[in-house]
Amino acid sequence: MKALTWHGAHDVRVETVPDPRLEADDDLLLRVTATAICGSDLHIYRGKIPDMEAGDILGHEFMGVVEEVGPAVTRVRRGDRVVVPFTISCGECFFCERDLYAACERTNPGRGAIIEKKDARPGAGMFGYSHLYGGYAGGQAEYVRVPRANVGPLVVPPGVPDERVLFLSDILPTGYQAAQNAGVGKGSTVAIYGAGPVGMMSAACARLLGAEHIFMVDPNPYRLRFAAEAWGVEPIDLNECDDPAEFIIGRTGFRGVDATIDAIGFEAKGSAVDTMATTLKMESSSGFVLRQAIAATRRGGIVSLAGVYAGFVQMFLVGDAFDKGIGFRMGQTHVQHFMPMLLERVLDGSLRPEVIISHRMALADAARGYEIFEEKREDCRKVVLAPGSA
């Protein structure tokens, strides 16, 4: 089969690789009909994620048609169209029983990413995201093996286009969890740092939950324009405003917003000090957005981290957060918990995640898709790949 494989920083290739096969009784084999390039895939593309191996198949946002199932699979059957969550969860462990699927302690044979790990088990395995998370082959391919098929895949109704439901695999539940973690409700004021796909889904979900005013901070005017048109955000262009938190405070009665969502994460471009600190390995994640989030959030408010963080951050203003009584919520998304409800919201038209798609390509053009997305060319917001298309 054809699949997108990783060979180093900025070196991904569509190659012929062996077809996957069933390895456990509760596996299924999926013929991929749609897959997407995620913003977190760009961390791998830039060489920022450790424990990658040449030839690893990328991709964790995908859906398709079930081609074969193991004898223990009861939730889906051959011919079903399913969306697959990016985390692989057993459904039975201590964490899965509490709907904390991203913390599943049975599906990751890798080490996990925690530095002070001690003897704690790692969190859930993930598709296409390094051997830290189990080394599972990803879905930017014609076919993929899906383990734990009784827990993850969600059957979608016939006649619903792939594009309407594809983002249930990651960014839509991630945006919803970010907004829920932020305590967004009717009348809330929210600041969202990052107008990429997760930031946009956070805005959509914040509106769904009743947010009254949403500020969105980003250095890309075309993304801000789109978000303003789609969800009525107040855009803040980082090219024109070097201290968005100060602006936000002034616009909210000198208090700050009820909640701030960080949809950027560890590769946020910040000050020269942040750039130097990450280059010299004095910190593994930029602290720029964290400091902005603490400053922009009112006393007693919440900071919700949806962007991926790794390792440690220097200049974390814990004293400011303490003084303001700010709460923090963060972590990988418990996708399986949110998928059924969000499917209903997509089907009834309350959410239209497909509007962010700007580029549709064949899987054969995936390397070019990564380049366009990485370099933000052609007003790129989101790239969807179709295996088998010309």
N, C-alpha and C positions, 0 to 999 in steps of 0.2 A: 504494500500500500504506500501512498504518499503521505508524508508528514513533515511538519516544520521542526527542524532539529537545531540545537544550540551547539556552537563550536567556539565560543569565546565572546568577549565584549564586542558588540556591534557586528557579530557574525552569526546570522541565522540562515538556514538553507532548507528548501523543500527537497527532500530526498526520498528514495525508495527504501523502506525499512520492512522488517518482517511483520506480517499480520499478527495482531494480538490473538490470544486464545483464552478460553476459560481456564482458570487456575484453582478456583474454589467452588464449592457447590452453590454458593450464593452470589456468584458473579453473573454479569450479563455482558454480552458483546453489543456494542452500539455502532450503527452506521451513522456517522455524523452528518447532519444536514446544514447546520449553521454553527459557527464558532466566532468568537470575538477576541480582539486584542485588548487586554485590560491595562489600565495604567500601572498596576503592579507588575505586569509583564515587562514593563520598561525598566524596572529595577534590575531584572535579570539581563535584559538586553544591554544595559550599561555596565554589566559586570559587577553589580553591587551586592548580589546574593551569593553567599558562599556555598560550597559543596555541590556545585553543578559539575556535570561530567559531559565531555564531548559526545554528542549524539543524543542527549536527552531530548525528549519530545515535549514541547511547550504547550501551554494553553489550559485554562481552567474555567472558561466560560463557554459552554457548549450544550447542544441538544441534538436529538436525532431519533432514529427508528431502531427499536430493539430487534436484533437479528437472531440472537440465540440466548438462552437462559440456562443456568445451572439447575440441577434437580431440586435445590432448596429454595429457589426463588418463587414466591407466592404473590407478591404485590403487583408485578407487571408480567406481561406475556409477550411473546413474539408478535411483532407488528405494531405494538404500542408506540406512540410518539411521546417522548419524555424529555424533560429538562433535568439536568444533573447538577446538584450543588457542588461548589468547588471543594468543600471539605468532605472527607470520607469518615463516616461515623458508624459505630456498631449498633447503636440503639438500645443497648442493654447495660452499659457500664454505669458507675456512680454518676457521671456527668450527663450522659445521654438521658438517663431517667429523670434528670432535672431540666431537660430541654437545653442543656449547655453543650450542643453538639460539636462546637469547635474545640471543646476541651476533651473530646473523646480520648480515652487512655488506652485504646486497644488497636488503633489502626495505623500508628506511626512507628515503624521499626527504626527510624532515624533518631538522631539525638534531640532534635528540636532546637529552638533558637535562644533559649534562656541562658544567660551567662552564669548566674548563681543558681545552677540547676540542682545541686546536691543530688539526692536520690529520687527526686520527683520525676514522675513519668512525663513524657512530652505530650503536647496536645495533638489534635487530630492530624492524620495524614491529609495531604492535598494533591490534587492533580497538577502535574507539570510545574512543580515549584521546588525543585532541588531535593537532594537526598537528606537534607535536614528534616524534611517533611515526608520522608518515606520513599522518595525516588519513583513515584508513580508516573507512568507515561501520561501526557496531557492530551487534550482534545483538539488541538490544531492539527488534525489528521483525518484521514478518511474513516478510520475505525478506532475504537478505544475500548479497552476492558474497564468495566465499572464494577469494583468490588462493593460488597454490602448492599446489594441491589434491592433488598427489602426495606432499606432505610432512606436512601437518598433520592432516587429518581422519582419525579412527579409526572404523572400522566396528564397530558393536555388534551382538551377536546378537539375533535376533528374540525377542520375548516378554519382554525385559528392560525394565521400566518406565523411562521417561526419568529420573525422579528418582534412581534408583540410580546412574546413570552421568553425569549432567549435570555434576557437580563435578570430573570428570576434565579439564574445560576449564581449570581454574585452581586453586581452593583446595585440592583434594586433593593434586595434585602439589606445590603450594607448601608445604603442611604436611609432605609427605614429604621434600622437599628440605631444609626447615628442620631436620627431625630428623636427616637424614643428615649435613648440614653440621655439626650439633652433635656428631657422633660417637656418637650414642645407640646403645647395645648392651645386651646382657643385664646387668641389675643397675645400670644407670645411674640417677643422680639428676639431675633436670631441673627447671629453673624456666621457666615460660612466662608472659611478660607479655602480657596481652591475651586475653580470653575471647570474642573475636569469632569469625567463621567460620574464619579462618586459624589462630587460637590453638586452636580446637577440633580442627581437622584435624591440627594439630601434635601435640596430645595423643593423638589416635587413632593416629597413625603412630608416635609414641614408644612407645606400648604395643605396637604391632605389632613394633617392633624390639627390645623386651625391657626397656624402662625399668621400674625397680622402684618409684621414688617420683617423683611429679610434683607440684610446687607450681604453682598457677595464680593469677596476680595480676590483679585487675580491680575497677573500682568499681561493677559492676552485680551485685547479689546473685542475681538470677534466672538470669543466665548462669553464675555460679559454681555454683549449685545443680545446674543441668543437667549441667555438666561433671563435677561430683563423682559424680552418679548414672551418667553414661554411661561415664566412663573412670577413676573412682576417684581424681581429683586431690585434693590437699589445698588447699582454697580459701583465698585471702588477700584479704580485702575492703579495698580502699584507703580506704574510708570509716572503717574501724576501725583500720587499721594504716598509719601515714604513712611507715614505713620498712621495706618488705617485705624488703629485703636483709638488714637486721639480724636480722629474725625467721628468715629462711632459714638464715643462718649459725649461729644458735643451735640450730636443729633438725638441723644436719648436723655435729655435733661441732666446731663453731667453725672449719670449713674452707670451707664453701660447696658448691654443687652442682657436678657434673661439667660441666654445660653449662647455658647460659641461652639461651632463644629469645625474641627480641623480635618479637612478632606485632602490634605497634601501629604503629611508624614515626614519621614526622615530625610528626604532629599530636597526639602524646601530651600529655596534660594533666600539667603538672609543677608546679614551684614558681612563686611570683610572679616570680622573676627570669627563669625561662624564658618566662613569658607576656609580660613586658615586652620581653625580647630579641627574640622573634619579632614582636611588634607593631611595634617600632621598626626591624625589619629588621636587627638586629644579628646575628641568626642566622636561617637559613631552615628549620631543623628543630629541634624541641625535643630537648634532650639528657638529659631526665629518665630515660628508660628505659635509655639507654646507660650512664649513671652507675650506675644500679641494677644493670644486668647485670654490669658490671665488678666491683662490690662483692659481688654474690651468688655469683659463680663462683669456684671454688677455684683455687689455684695450678696452672698447667699445664692448666686447663680451656679450654673453647671458648665463645665468644659467637657465636650464629647470628642474623643479621638477616633476617627474612622480611618485616617491615613495610617499606613504601616510604619511602625517604629521598630528600631533594633538597637540593642546595646544601651548606651548611656548618653545623657545630654549634659553638657556643662551649662552653667549660668541658668539653671532652673530656679525660678524665683519662688521657691517654696514659702518664703516669708510673706510675699505679697498674697499668695493664694491663701495662706493661713489667716492673714489679717482680714481678707475679704470673705472668708468662710466659703470658699469655692469648692464644689464637689467635682470629682473627675470620674468619668465612665469611659471605658475603652475596651479594645480587644477584637479578635477575629469574630466574624459574623456567624451566628447560629442559624445558618441559612434554612435548614430543614424546619425549624420552628416557624419561620415566617412565610415560607413558600405557599402553603394552601390559602392563607388569608390574602396574600398579595395577588395570587392568581385571580381571586374573585374581584379584587379592585381593578385589575387589568381588564377582565372580561366585562365589567360593568362600565368601563370608560373613566373611572375615577383617576386612574393612572395611565399615562401613555408613554412608557419609557422609550419606545422606538423612535420618538421624535429626535433624539440626540444623534441618531445615525447620520453620518455625513459621507461615509465611503463604504461601498460594497464591492468586494473583490473576490476573485477566485482564490482558492487555497494556493495555487501556483504562484500567485503574486504576493504572498504573505510577507516576504522580506521587504518588498517595496512598501507594504502597508505599515510595517514597523518603522521604516525610515520616515514616512510622511507623518505618522503619529508622534514619533520622537521629536521631529524638527518643527512640528505644528505648521506644516505647509498646507496649502489649499484649504485653509480654514477647517482643519481636521478636528472633529469632536470625538468620533467613535468609528472604528473600522470593524466591519463584519465580513467574515470570510465564508465562502460556500465551497466545500469540497465537491469535486466532480463537475463544477461549472467551468465553462471555457473562459 
